Amino acid sequence: MNRRERRALRAIARRLAQEDPSLARRLHHGAPPAPATVLDRIAWTYFAVSITLMVSGFVLDDTSLLRGATLLLAVFPPLILVLAAAFRVTSHDQYMARRLRD
């Protein structure tokens, strides 16, 4: 960008900050991740840890690691369903709080 374009963007940012400070703050700091994104990260991390434990159990020929990994993988589907329900309730509560504020 050239100097004139940068100056125009700064002027737009100043006007936005004056007109809607909360929006300007959110744009500057970035929006928090969506609940679905957080749930995806938790699910993939949980799954990766479970698979890592299972592979380690096979490589080390350790039945305790294999049992632990199998238990983690067996608990995986209900855990994700419970977390999804919790995120759904939390996001609904946040939506209602925002609606009541406005």
KEKE-3310 file (N, C-alpha, C; in steps of 0.2 Angstrom, whole numbers, plus 5000, padded with zeros to 4 digits):
npx = (5004:5002:5007:4996:4985:4987:4985:4972:4966:4969:4962:4949:4948:4949:4937:4928:4931:4927:4913:4908:4914:4915:4914:4926:4935:4934:4937:4950:4956:4952:4940:4933:4936:4924:4912:4911:4923:4932:4927:4931:4945:4947:4942:4950:4963:4961:4958:4970:4979:4974:4977:4990:4994:4989:4997:5010:5008:5007:5020:5028:5024:5015:5002:4995:4995:4988:4976:4972:4972:4962:4951:4950:4947:4935:4927:4926:4916:4904:4909:4912:4899:4893:4901:4898:4885:4886:4893:4884:4874:4881:4884:4871:4867:4876:4871:4858:4861:4868:4857:4848:4856:4856)
npy = (4994:5011:5027:5036:5027:5020:5031:5034:5022:5023:5035:5030:5020:5028:5035:5024:5020:5031:5031:5018:5011:4998:4989:4993:4989:4975:4972:4976:4967:4955:4943:4931:4913:4903:4893:4880:4879:4878:4867:4858:4858:4853:4840:4835:4835:4827:4815:4813:4812:4800:4791:4792:4786:4773:4769:4770:4760:4748:4748:4748:4736:4736:4733:4740:4753:4751:4747:4759:4768:4762:4763:4778:4780:4774:4782:4793:4797:4799:4809:4820:4823:4827:4839:4846:4849:4857:4868:4873:4877:4887:4896:4900:4906:4917:4923:4927:4935:4946:4950:4955:4966:4975)
npz = (5000:4997:5003:5004:5004:5016:5025:5022:5027:5040:5044:5042:5052:5063:5063:5064:5077:5084:5081:5084:5097:5103:5093:5086:5095:5095:5082:5082:5092:5087:5085:5097:5095:5087:5095:5089:5083:5094:5100:5090:5090:5103:5102:5091:5098:5109:5102:5095:5106:5112:5101:5100:5113:5111:5100:5106:5116:5108:5102:5113:5119:5129:5140:5148:5143:5131:5136:5142:5132:5124:5132:5133:5119:5119:5127:5120:5109:5118:5126:5117:5113:5125:5127:5116:5118:5130:5125:5116:5125:5132:5122:5118:5130:5130:5119:5122:5133:5126:5118:5128:5133:5123)
capx = (5000:5006:5006:4989:4980:4987:4982:4964:4964:4969:4956:4943:4949:4948:4930:4925:4932:4922:4906:4907:4920:4915:4916:4933:4939:4933:4941:4957:4959:4950:4934:4935:4935:4918:4912:4912:4931:4935:4925:4935:4951:4947:4941:4956:4968:4959:4959:4977:4982:4972:4980:4997:4995:4988:5003:5015:5006:5009:5027:5032:5021:5012:4995:4992:4994:4983:4969:4970:4970:4955:4946:4949:4943:4928:4924:4927:4909:4899:4912:4911:4892:4892:4905:4894:4879:4888:4895:4877:4870:4885:4883:4864:4867:4879:4867:4853:4864:4869:4851:4845:4860:4854)
capy = (5000:5017:5031:5039:5022:5019:5037:5033:5017:5026:5039:5026:5017:5033:5036:5019:5020:5036:5029:5011:5009:4991:4985:4994:4985:4968:4971:4976:4962:4949:4939:4925:4908:4901:4887:4874:4879:4876:4860:4854:4858:4849:4833:4832:4834:4821:4809:4812:4809:4793:4787:4791:4781:4767:4767:4768:4753:4743:4748:4746:4730:4738:4732:4746:4759:4749:4748:4766:4771:4759:4767:4784:4780:4772:4787:4799:4799:4802:4815:4825:4825:4832:4845:4850:4851:4862:4874:4875:4880:4893:4901:4902:4910:4923:4927:4930:4941:4951:4953:4959:4972:4979)
capz = (5000:4997:5009:5004:5005:5023:5028:5022:5031:5047:5045:5043:5058:5068:5063:5066:5084:5087:5080:5088:5100:5105:5086:5084:5099:5093:5076:5083:5095:5084:5088:5100:5091:5087:5099:5085:5082:5100:5100:5085:5093:5109:5099:5088:5103:5113:5098:5094:5112:5112:5096:5102:5118:5108:5096:5111:5119:5103:5101:5120:5121:5136:5140:5152:5139:5127:5139:5143:5125:5122:5136:5130:5113:5120:5130:5115:5107:5123:5128:5112:5113:5131:5126:5111:5122:5134:5121:5113:5130:5133:5116:5118:5135:5128:5114:5126:5137:5122:5116:5134:5134:5117)
cpx = (5004:5004:4999:4984:4981:4984:4974:4962:4964:4963:4949:4943:4947:4940:4926:4925:4928:4915:4904:4913:4921:4917:4923:4937:4939:4937:4948:4960:4957:4944:4936:4933:4928:4918:4913:4920:4934:4933:4930:4942:4952:4946:4947:4962:4967:4960:4966:4981:4980:4976:4988:4999:4994:4994:5009:5014:5008:5017:5031:5029:5018:5005:4991:4990:4989:4976:4967:4968:4963:4950:4945:4945:4936:4924:4923:4920:4905:4902:4911:4903:4890:4895:4901:4888:4881:4890:4888:4874:4874:4884:4876:4864:4870:4875:4861:4855:4865:4862:4847:4849:4857:4847)
cpy = (5006:5022:5034:5034:5021:5025:5036:5028:5019:5030:5035:5022:5022:5034:5030:5018:5025:5034:5023:5009:5001:4987:4987:4990:4977:4967:4971:4970:4955:4946:4933:4919:4905:4894:4880:4873:4876:4869:4855:4853:4853:4841:4831:4831:4828:4815:4808:4809:4801:4788:4786:4786:4774:4764:4765:4762:4748:4743:4746:4739:4731:4737:4737:4752:4757:4749:4755:4769:4768:4762:4774:4785:4778:4777:4793:4801:4802:4809:4821:4827:4829:4838:4849:4853:4857:4868:4877:4879:4887:4898:4904:4907:4917:4927:4930:4936:4947:4954:4957:4966:4977:4982)
cpz = (5000:5003:5010:5006:5013:5027:5028:5026:5039:5049:5046:5050:5064:5069:5065:5074:5087:5087:5084:5091:5102:5098:5085:5088:5097:5086:5077:5087:5092:5088:5091:5095:5092:5092:5095:5084:5088:5101:5096:5087:5099:5106:5096:5093:5107:5109:5096:5100:5113:5107:5098:5108:5115:5104:5101:5114:5114:5103:5107:5122:5128:5136:5144:5148:5134:5130:5140:5137:5123:5126:5134:5124:5114:5123:5125:5112:5112:5125:5123:5112:5119:5130:5121:5114:5126:5130:5118:5119:5132:5128:5116:5124:5134:5123:5117:5130:5132:5120:5122:5135:5129:5118)
residu = (MET:ASN:ARG:ARG:GLU:ARG:ARG:ALA:LEU:ARG:ALA:ILE:ALA:ARG:ARG:LEU:ALA:GLN:GLU:ASP:PRO:SER:LEU:ALA:ARG:ARG:LEU:HIS:HIS:GLY:ALA:PRO:PRO:ALA:PRO:ALA:THR:VAL:LEU:ASP:ARG:ILE:ALA:TRP:THR:TYR:PHE:ALA:VAL:SER:ILE:THR:LEU:MET:VAL:SER:GLY:PHE:VAL:LEU:ASP:ASP:THR:SER:LEU:LEU:ARG:GLY:ALA:THR:LEU:LEU:LEU:ALA:VAL:PHE:PRO:PRO:LEU:ILE:LEU:VAL:LEU:ALA:ALA:ALA:PHE:ARG:VAL:THR:SER:HIS:ASP:GLN:TYR:MET:ALA:ARG:ARG:LEU:ARG:ASP)
# end
